[in-house]
Amino acid sequence: MTQVIELESRIRDKMTGLLIGMATGDALGLPREGLSRERALRMFGSAPLSHRFLLDHGMVSDDTEHVCMTAQALLASGMNPVRFGQSLSRRLRFWLLGLPAGIGWATLRSIIRLWLCKNWETSGVFSAGNGPAMRSPVLGACLGEDIKKLAQFVSISTRITHTDPRAEEGAMIIALAAHYAISHELDDFDAISFLTSLKESITQTKLLEVLQAVETALHDNCSAHELACRLSLKDGVSGYIVHTVPVCLFCWLQNPGNFRKAVEEVILLGGDTDTTGAITGALAGATVGFSQIPEEWVKGLWEWPRSVKWMKKLAEKLSIAYLTSGQPTDIRPVRLAWYGIPLQNLVFIAAVLAHAFRRLLPPY
């Protein structure tokens, strides 16, 4: 009985670490989003990082919002794939009505198609953007014990917005990484073994090439910046999933027990820093658990209605889904004060505009 209680407590801590880790990485990376590595360093400095989006507080972007919607859809579906697709597509439709800022072009087009044709199976557009990868950590965490079921859910989550095969395989890589993070403790964590098994399931040549680059960089004990230079990303990581996946995996695998260092290193690369910070934060948080995320980063989050308290409740329900190995359950989603989302988005847009104006000024 004691072992069962300890397992439940550990998984709950890890699942909470995944969600809050994603939120903190997202919020820390957001002020630097779209900036080159060098300009971001001139404007915001190097490590240690702190929240800089709204005075000394942080807010999350669409990355965390999408993973929360995916988690809610998973719970609402009762682990049924068709119901999952229906629930996630419905949530994406109404998410757009809240006027989110910074939405990806492919995601925007696909949600408009959702509204027009009302068919989630044909709404996606041909793109290999990061949208599917930012939704997939929670799927891997909950469904990773059944690879066939996981692949089915990742495919549905991806194809609602993106139809490029690289987007689906990239999302599957992040899902499998999240499962590895949540199901392994640090004393049996083996980065090279994980990468070797991962490459066996990948068919896309570009993704295989970057996974090999990650493995080589780990062998060579490279820095994250050295890997980025090898991948021709020295000025920043783009929103292309083939660029995002390797740097997130590398920063996590090189620092599996150090949440702060993993997140800081990926954000300091520049580029699409809210997404790379979010994905790396999810993987690192699922590895070390919520208890190992820096307290000041968590306290600095300014979020409502998807608050830290709300995400903890969501993580508790997701941990039950993990412990039941993704079998059908009657777990219901966490109630969300949806009326607060437009108000939150207004504050977010105002902060985004302030940052946009600030970027017109030196240092360049």
C-alpha positions, 0 to 999 in steps of 0.5 A, a space after each residue: 500500500 505504501 508503494 502505491 501511495 508513493 507511486 501516486 505521489 511521484 507521478 502527480 509531482 511529475 505531471 504537475 512538473 510537466 504542466 508548470 514546467 511548460 508554463 514557466 519555460 513559456 513565460 520566461 522565453 516570451 519576452 525574447 520571442 522572435 529576437 536573434 540570440 545576440 540581440 536578446 542578450 543585449 536587451 535582456 542579458 544572460 543567465 540567470 533568467 527572470 520574468 520580464 514580460 509584465 514588469 517582473 511577472 510572466 504570462 504564458 502564450 499559446 504553447 501552454 494554452 494548447 497543452 492545457 486544451 489538449 489535456 482537457 480534451 483527453 480527459 473529456 474523451 474518456 480516452 476515445 480517439 474520435 471523441 478526443 478529436 471532436 473535443 480538441 477541435 471544439 476547444 480550438 474553435 472557441 479559443 480563437 474567439 478569445 482573440 489570442 495574440 501570436 497565433 501561428 499562421 498554420 494554426 490560424 488557417 486551420 481553425 478558420 477552416 474548422 469554423 467553415 467546414 466543421 470537420 476536424 479530419 480535413 481542417 489541417 493545412 500543409 505545414 511543419 510548424 511547432 503547433 503539434 509539438 507543443 500539444 504532444 507532451 501531455 499525450 506522451 505523458 498519459 498514453 506512452 505505455 501504449 505506443 499504438 494508442 499514443 500514435 493515434 492520438 498524436 496523429 489526431 492532434 497534429 492533423 487538426 492543424 498540420 498535415 506535413 508528415 514531419 509535423 506528426 513525427 516531430 510531435 511523436 518524438 516530443 510525446 515519446 520524450 515526455 513519456 520517458 521523462 515521466 516514467 524514468 527516475 534520474 538514476 536510470 536516465 540514459 540519454 543515448 539509449 533513449 535516442 537510439 530507440 527513438 531513431 528506430 521509429 522515425 522515417 523522415 530523413 530530416 528528423 533522423 539527421 537532426 536526432 543523429 546530430 543531437 546524439 553526436 553533440 551529447 557524445 562530444 559534450 557540446 554546448 547548446 550554442 555549438 549544436 545550434 551552430 552545427 544545425 545552422 541556427 546560430 542566430 536563433 531557433 525557427 518555428 520549424 519543427 525540424 529545428 525545434 525538436 533537436 534543440 529541445 531534446 538536447 537541452 533536456 537530455 544534457 541536463 535531465 536533473 537541472 530544470 533551471 539550466 535546461 530551460 535557460 540554455 534553450 531560451 538563450 539560443 534566441 528565436 522561437 523562445 516561448 515554444 522552445 522554452 515551453 517544450 524543454 520546460 515540459 520535458 525537464 519538469 516531467 523529469 524532476 517534478 514540480 518540487 524541483 522547479 525554481 520557486 521564484 519562477 512559479 511565483 512570478 507567473 501572472 495567470 488567470 483563469 489558467 492559474 498555477 492552482 488550476 494547472 495543479 488540479 488538471 495535473 492531478 486528474 492527468 496523473 490518474 489517466 497515467 496510472 490507469 495506462 490510458 484506459 477508458 475513465 470517467 474523469 472529467 475536465 477541470 472547470 475553467 472560468 472561460 469568461 476570464 480568458 478575453 480579459 486576460 488576452 487584453 492584458 496580454 495584447 497590451 503587454 505584447 504591443 509594449 514589447 513591440 514598441 520597445 524593440 524599435 529602440 536600442 540596443 540593436 
